[in-house]
């Protein structure tokens, strides 16, 4: 029995040493793998940021403004924007609520109703998020919104599209672009009518001060 114990003890000792050595051998590759994974994740994040920046920069040039469009300039709020040659610009006044400063743009096919409009709000009086939530608020729980970040002539902007999930009014399509400049929030609205003219219209806005 004593001989058996003498034989078992060295075996257990060797097994313990082997287990310790095996664990130590595994820890180093595991640490290296963890570090490599962290470095790879950092590179992926950096690449994603570059792709996003490139996509945003491309959005400023993906729509050409027709050469025959006219230019409207607003000295009070310091901006200019181009519009179709056969359209007319109404005097700066107030929007349909009678409270917000706005500039209406009329197309020949819509008599009496503005096709597009630019509304100006003091950023100390209201936030951009509040204005965005007001677009299509009449749809209540059926309101569907999609937001997209843009860069328009060097200025960050947010484009939103709002629709009614019930499709009760299939022709209603809210598309608005929001920009902030010199303490003013500019809301460029498509008049809730889907139009190919709207994209070159809002892409042509330039701030002059």
C-alpha atoms as one frame of an Amber mdcrd trajectory, in Angstrom:
protein
   0.000   0.000   0.000   2.845   2.388   0.867   4.528   1.579  -2.442   1.297
   2.453  -4.251   1.094   5.786  -2.458   4.691   6.547  -3.372   3.826   5.887
  -7.012   0.610   7.969  -7.007   2.125  11.053  -5.369   4.669  11.804  -8.157
   1.975  11.273 -10.779  -0.336  13.794  -9.118   2.533  16.253  -8.760   3.401
  15.938 -12.424  -0.249  16.341 -13.402  -0.531  19.529 -11.346   2.588  20.983
 -12.910   1.319  20.108 -16.379  -2.031  21.780 -15.692  -0.340  24.965 -14.450
   1.947  25.058 -17.462  -0.967  24.438 -19.845  -3.022  27.263 -18.296  -0.080
  29.652 -18.500   0.534  28.659 -22.106  -3.121  29.382 -22.987  -3.333  32.743
 -21.212  -0.764  34.451 -23.411  -2.428  33.596 -26.762  -5.796  34.527 -25.250
  -4.496  37.954 -24.223  -2.994  38.451 -27.679  -6.302  37.492 -29.300  -8.205
  39.926 -27.071  -5.832  42.771 -27.932  -6.044  41.975 -31.644  -9.859  41.969
 -31.467  -9.896  45.357 -29.742  -7.541  46.829 -32.342  -9.670  45.404 -35.157
 -12.841  46.903 -33.652 -11.146  50.303 -33.433 -10.153  50.091 -37.096 -13.709
  49.107 -38.074 -15.136  52.078 -36.127 -12.681  54.446 -37.818 -13.579  53.032
 -41.234 -17.312  53.424 -40.525 -16.733  57.071 -39.599 -14.858  57.693 -42.860
 -17.611  56.022 -44.904 -20.286  58.135 -43.187 -18.321  61.333 -43.799 -17.829
  60.395 -47.457 -21.528  59.626 -47.923 -22.502  62.956 -46.369 -20.038  64.877
 -48.534 -21.381  63.196 -51.661 -24.904  64.341 -50.851 -23.921  67.928 -51.597
 -23.219  67.239 -55.279 -25.635  64.482 -56.289 -28.205  66.936 -57.713 -27.324
  69.599 -60.250 -29.280  72.846 -60.301 -30.526  73.681 -63.837 -28.609  76.562
 -65.401 -31.733  78.595 -66.212 -33.004  78.772 -62.631 -33.358  82.193 -61.034
 -31.831  83.274 -57.730 -33.738  84.631 -54.756 -31.708  86.576 -52.182 -32.879
  87.456 -48.684 -30.801  90.191 -47.091 -32.568  90.118 -43.733 -31.793  86.469
 -42.992 -28.662  86.287 -45.123 -29.300  83.531 -47.651 -29.898  82.924 -51.331
 -31.582  80.021 -53.100 -32.343  79.095 -56.701 -35.788  78.265 -58.093 -37.280
  77.324 -61.511 -37.395  80.068 -64.121 -41.184  79.897 -64.569 -41.903  80.109
 -60.833 -42.607  83.250 -58.831 -41.544  84.254 -55.337 -44.041  85.782 -52.966
 -43.065  88.581 -50.600 -41.624  87.590 -47.264 -44.549  87.345 -44.909 -46.009
  84.794 -42.563 -46.919  81.166 -43.067 -50.429  79.702 -43.074 -50.551  79.971
 -39.281 -50.002  83.712 -39.553 -47.136  83.642 -37.078 -43.946  82.316 -38.686
 -41.773  84.416 -41.030 -41.648  82.641 -44.380 -40.906  83.013 -48.087 -43.303
  81.196 -50.477 -42.379  79.906 -53.942 -45.205  79.419 -56.456 -45.264  77.079
 -59.448 -47.579  77.703 -62.442 -49.522  74.473 -61.890 -50.640  75.401 -58.374
 -52.845  78.458 -58.397 -52.800  80.384 -55.170 -50.939  77.733 -53.164 -47.208
  77.830 -52.552 -45.335  74.832 -53.901 -42.317  75.266 -51.609 -41.639  77.539
 -48.656 -38.777  78.568 -46.394 -39.695  79.273 -42.778 -37.390  81.040 -40.325
 -37.446  80.579 -36.555 -35.343  82.029 -33.744 -33.400  79.137 -32.202 -33.854
  80.737 -28.761 -37.617  80.309 -29.069 -37.874  76.746 -30.330 -35.673  73.709
 -30.935 -35.197  71.889 -34.204 -36.553  68.664 -32.692 -39.823  70.390 -31.805
 -40.190  71.738 -35.344 -39.486  68.304 -36.798 -42.146  66.713 -34.605 -44.689
  69.275 -35.852 -44.363  68.030 -39.447 -47.266  65.654 -40.024 -48.343  65.781
 -36.390 -51.959  65.542 -37.576 -51.376  61.829 -38.249 -50.881  61.105 -34.554
 -49.913  57.483 -33.913 -49.975  56.821 -37.679 -47.153  59.303 -38.327 -44.047
  57.689 -39.855 -40.788  59.637 -39.962 -37.396  59.012 -41.555 -34.411  61.260
 -40.798 -31.215  61.686 -42.770 -28.153  63.840 -42.122 -26.973  66.059 -44.984
 -24.282  68.626 -45.672 -25.509  71.434 -47.931 -22.817  73.789 -49.177 -20.778
  73.232 -46.030 -23.693  73.496 -43.575 -25.007  70.512 -41.620 -28.671  69.795
 -42.262 -31.358  67.274 -41.366 -33.798  65.983 -43.952 -37.011  64.332 -42.799
 -39.747  62.574 -44.711 -43.098  62.057 -43.028 -45.936  59.862 -44.267 -49.222
  58.500 -42.974 -49.019  54.752 -42.357 -52.736  54.320 -43.127 -52.286  55.950
 -46.553 -55.584  57.764 -46.045 -54.275  60.610 -48.213 -51.890  58.913 -50.685
 -50.822  62.217 -52.266 -49.591  63.645 -48.957 -45.796  63.424 -48.679 -44.032
  65.656 -46.182 -40.382  66.369 -46.922 -38.570  69.100 -45.005 -34.945  70.130
 -44.630 -33.746  71.881 -41.467 -30.595  73.990 -41.121 -29.272  76.258 -38.363
 -27.275  79.389 -39.139 -26.489  82.531 -37.147 -29.150  81.892 -34.518 -31.923
  81.028 -36.987 -33.486  77.667 -37.807 -34.406  77.415 -41.487 -37.131  74.969
 -42.490 -37.365  74.295 -46.223 -40.683  72.596 -46.956 -41.945  70.771 -50.039
 -45.560  71.696 -49.315 -46.390  68.020 -48.631 -46.189  67.205 -52.361 -43.574
  64.782 -53.699 -41.562  66.622 -56.358 -38.295  65.996 -58.223 -37.715  69.758
 -58.121 -37.403  69.852 -54.344 -33.948  68.275 -54.090 -32.117  70.716 -56.391
 -34.122  73.499 -54.742 -32.910  72.902 -51.186 -29.420  71.914 -52.350 -28.980
  75.391 -53.840 -29.337  77.341 -50.583 -26.260  79.400 -49.702 -25.776  81.563
 -46.628 -24.376  84.973 -47.440 -23.335  86.144 -43.969
